């Protein structure tokens, strides 16, 4: 468990355990007066951390990291896309369109090329990037609904628009897929998700430390 100062990115300490009981006992070493001075805590959507923060830092505003919000929505979209792809034969145009061009679905729709036609070898025809996505969405209404929810979440985060985020989460209708769980999680932590759009804080520097640790671990394997 690693935590750091959000303003200066100074690492405070690395703890050998991230269990709730251990973290509680560690932070309770600080006086209540010190813990009340903590203004914000930026975390991912780990339910254990989110539920622990109010009891340890009574005045802290919880901020859900924006990267993790996009990541969760993106994974749910990909699951919905693959579920539709599996309904078609692997040699079919529909399957190849959904399977091969998955990167186009992750990007903001407005950033996809809508004018230049390119020959797509896997589809044996010329199509724009936007047309590939549009044709794919026309295959399934559930995928369309999930895709629009993902795009709204992406737009809300890019433009720091909490109103759009709240509206998207509250107006979402169940599609019997992974996005239902993701939206339910966002809805349960709606205030913390909206805080992310009203704040410049993020877990970026912390994720950088974690990545370095993983790289060192891979490089040092066997030594």
C-alpha positions as CSV (number, residue, x, y, z in Angstrom):
1,X,0.0,0.0,0.0
2,X,1.5,3.3,-1.1
3,X,0.3,6.8,-0.5
4,X,1.8,10.2,-1.2
5,X,1.1,13.9,-0.9
6,X,-1.2,14.9,-3.8
7,X,0.3,18.4,-4.2
8,X,4.0,17.7,-4.3
9,X,3.9,13.9,-5.1
10,X,6.2,13.2,-2.2
11,X,5.9,9.5,-1.1
12,X,4.9,9.3,2.5
13,X,5.4,5.6,3.2
14,X,5.1,2.2,1.7
15,X,3.2,-0.3,3.9
16,X,3.6,-4.1,3.6
17,X,-0.1,-4.8,3.8
18,X,-3.3,-3.2,2.4
19,X,-5.9,-5.0,4.6
20,X,-8.5,-2.7,6.1
21,X,-7.6,-3.6,9.7
22,X,-3.9,-3.0,9.2
23,X,-4.5,0.4,7.4
24,X,-7.0,1.4,10.1
25,X,-4.5,0.7,12.9
26,X,-1.7,2.5,11.0
27,X,-3.6,5.7,10.4
28,X,-5.0,5.8,13.9
29,X,-1.5,6.4,15.1
30,X,-2.0,9.9,13.8
31,X,-4.1,12.1,16.2
32,X,-7.7,13.0,15.2
33,X,-6.6,16.6,15.0
34,X,-4.0,15.7,12.3
35,X,-6.4,13.4,10.4
36,X,-9.0,16.2,10.3
37,X,-6.6,18.4,8.4
38,X,-6.7,16.0,5.4
39,X,-8.8,17.8,2.8
40,X,-8.9,15.3,-0.1
41,X,-8.1,11.6,-0.7
42,X,-7.8,10.4,-4.3
43,X,-8.3,6.7,-4.8
44,X,-9.6,4.1,-7.3
45,X,-13.0,2.5,-6.9
46,X,-11.8,-0.1,-4.4
47,X,-14.8,-0.4,-2.0
48,X,-12.5,-1.2,1.0
49,X,-10.6,2.1,0.6
50,X,-13.7,4.2,-0.1
51,X,-15.6,2.9,2.9
52,X,-12.6,3.3,5.2
53,X,-11.8,6.9,4.4
54,X,-14.7,8.7,6.2
55,X,-13.9,7.0,9.5
56,X,-10.2,7.9,9.3
57,X,-10.4,11.4,7.7
58,X,-13.7,13.0,8.7
59,X,-13.3,16.2,6.7
60,X,-11.7,14.6,3.6
61,X,-13.4,14.8,0.2
62,X,-13.1,11.5,-1.7
63,X,-12.0,11.8,-5.3
64,X,-12.3,8.8,-7.6
65,X,-9.4,8.8,-10.0
66,X,-10.5,9.6,-13.5
67,X,-8.3,7.0,-15.2
68,X,-10.0,4.2,-13.3
69,X,-13.5,5.6,-14.2
70,X,-12.6,5.5,-17.9
71,X,-10.9,2.1,-17.5
72,X,-14.0,0.5,-15.9
73,X,-16.3,1.9,-18.5
74,X,-13.9,0.8,-21.3
75,X,-13.7,-2.8,-20.1
76,X,-17.5,-3.0,-19.9
77,X,-17.8,-1.7,-23.5
78,X,-15.3,-4.2,-24.7
79,X,-17.2,-7.1,-23.0
80,X,-20.4,-5.9,-24.7
81,X,-18.7,-5.7,-28.1
82,X,-17.2,-9.2,-27.8
83,X,-20.5,-10.6,-26.7
84,X,-22.1,-9.3,-30.0
85,X,-19.1,-10.5,-32.0
86,X,-19.5,-14.1,-30.7
87,X,-23.0,-14.2,-32.2
88,X,-21.5,-14.2,-35.7
89,X,-19.4,-16.7,-37.6
90,X,-15.7,-15.9,-37.4
91,X,-15.4,-15.6,-41.1
92,X,-18.3,-13.1,-41.4
93,X,-17.9,-9.4,-42.1
94,X,-19.7,-8.5,-38.9
95,X,-17.3,-10.6,-36.7
96,X,-14.2,-9.2,-38.4
97,X,-15.5,-5.6,-38.1
98,X,-16.2,-6.0,-34.3
99,X,-13.1,-7.9,-33.5
100,X,-10.4,-6.4,-35.6
101,X,-11.2,-2.7,-35.2
102,X,-11.7,-2.7,-31.4
103,X,-9.4,0.4,-30.9
104,X,-11.9,2.6,-32.8
105,X,-14.6,1.9,-30.1
106,X,-12.3,3.1,-27.3
107,X,-11.7,6.5,-28.9
108,X,-14.0,9.5,-28.7
109,X,-16.4,9.2,-31.6
110,X,-15.7,12.9,-32.6
111,X,-12.0,12.1,-33.1
112,X,-12.7,9.3,-35.6
113,X,-12.1,10.2,-39.2
114,X,-15.4,10.7,-41.0
115,X,-14.2,11.9,-44.4
116,X,-11.2,9.8,-45.6
117,X,-12.1,6.4,-47.1
118,X,-9.3,3.8,-46.6
119,X,-9.2,0.2,-47.9
120,X,-9.7,-2.2,-45.0
121,X,-8.0,-5.4,-46.0
122,X,-9.9,-7.5,-43.3
123,X,-13.2,-6.2,-44.6
124,X,-12.2,-6.0,-48.3
125,X,-13.8,-2.6,-48.8
126,X,-13.2,1.1,-48.3
127,X,-14.6,2.6,-45.1
128,X,-14.0,5.6,-42.9
129,X,-13.3,5.0,-39.2
130,X,-16.6,6.5,-38.2
131,X,-18.5,4.3,-40.6
132,X,-16.9,1.1,-39.2
133,X,-18.2,2.0,-35.7
134,X,-21.6,3.1,-37.0
135,X,-22.1,-0.1,-39.0
136,X,-21.0,-2.2,-36.0
137,X,-23.4,-0.4,-33.6
138,X,-26.3,-1.0,-36.0
139,X,-25.9,-4.7,-35.4
140,X,-27.1,-4.6,-31.8
141,X,-29.2,-2.1,-29.8
142,X,-27.6,-3.2,-26.5
143,X,-24.2,-2.4,-27.8
144,X,-25.4,0.9,-29.1
145,X,-26.8,1.9,-25.6
146,X,-23.6,0.8,-23.9
147,X,-21.4,2.7,-26.4
148,X,-23.3,5.9,-26.0
149,X,-23.0,5.6,-22.2
150,X,-19.2,5.1,-22.6
151,X,-18.9,8.1,-24.9
152,X,-20.8,10.3,-22.5
153,X,-18.6,9.3,-19.7
154,X,-15.5,10.0,-21.8
155,X,-16.8,13.4,-22.8
156,X,-17.7,14.3,-19.3
157,X,-14.2,13.5,-18.1
158,X,-12.5,15.3,-20.9
159,X,-14.6,18.4,-20.4
160,X,-14.7,18.2,-16.6
161,X,-18.5,18.2,-16.9
162,X,-20.1,16.7,-13.7
163,X,-23.6,17.5,-14.9
164,X,-23.2,15.3,-18.0
165,X,-21.6,12.5,-15.8
166,X,-24.5,12.6,-13.4
167,X,-27.1,12.7,-16.1
168,X,-25.5,9.7,-17.9
169,X,-25.3,7.6,-14.8
170,X,-28.9,8.4,-13.6
171,X,-30.5,7.9,-17.1
172,X,-28.7,4.6,-17.9
173,X,-31.1,1.7,-18.4
174,X,-30.1,-1.9,-17.6
175,X,-28.7,-3.8,-20.6
176,X,-28.0,-7.1,-18.8
177,X,-24.3,-6.7,-19.3
178,X,-21.1,-5.7,-17.5
179,X,-21.9,-2.0,-17.9
180,X,-24.8,-2.4,-15.5
181,X,-22.3,-3.2,-12.7
182,X,-20.0,-0.4,-13.7
183,X,-22.8,2.2,-13.7
184,X,-24.2,0.9,-10.4
185,X,-20.7,1.3,-8.9
186,X,-20.5,4.9,-10.3
187,X,-24.0,5.6,-9.0
188,X,-23.1,4.3,-5.5
189,X,-20.1,6.6,-5.5
190,X,-21.6,9.5,-7.5
191,X,-20.4,12.3,-5.2
192,X,-16.8,11.0,-5.3
193,X,-17.0,10.5,-9.1
194,X,-18.3,14.1,-9.6
195,X,-15.5,15.3,-7.3
196,X,-13.0,13.9,-9.8
197,X,-14.4,16.3,-12.5
198,X,-14.2,19.3,-10.1
199,X,-10.6,18.6,-9.0
200,X,-7.2,18.5,-10.7
201,X,-6.0,15.7,-8.4
202,X,-5.4,12.3,-9.8
203,X,-3.6,9.0,-9.1
204,X,-1.3,9.5,-12.1
205,X,2.0,9.9,-10.1
206,X,1.1,7.0,-7.9
207,X,0.3,4.7,-10.8
208,X,3.7,5.7,-12.2
209,X,5.4,4.4,-9.1
210,X,3.4,1.2,-9.3
211,X,4.5,0.7,-12.9
212,X,8.2,1.2,-12.0
213,X,7.8,-1.4,-9.3
214,X,6.3,-3.9,-11.7
215,X,9.0,-3.2,-14.3
216,X,11.7,-3.8,-11.7
217,X,10.0,-7.0,-10.7
218,X,10.0,-8.3,-14.3
219,X,13.6,-7.2,-14.9
220,X,14.8,-8.8,-11.7
221,X,12.9,-12.1,-12.1
222,X,15.3,-15.0,-11.6
223,X,18.1,-12.9,-10.0
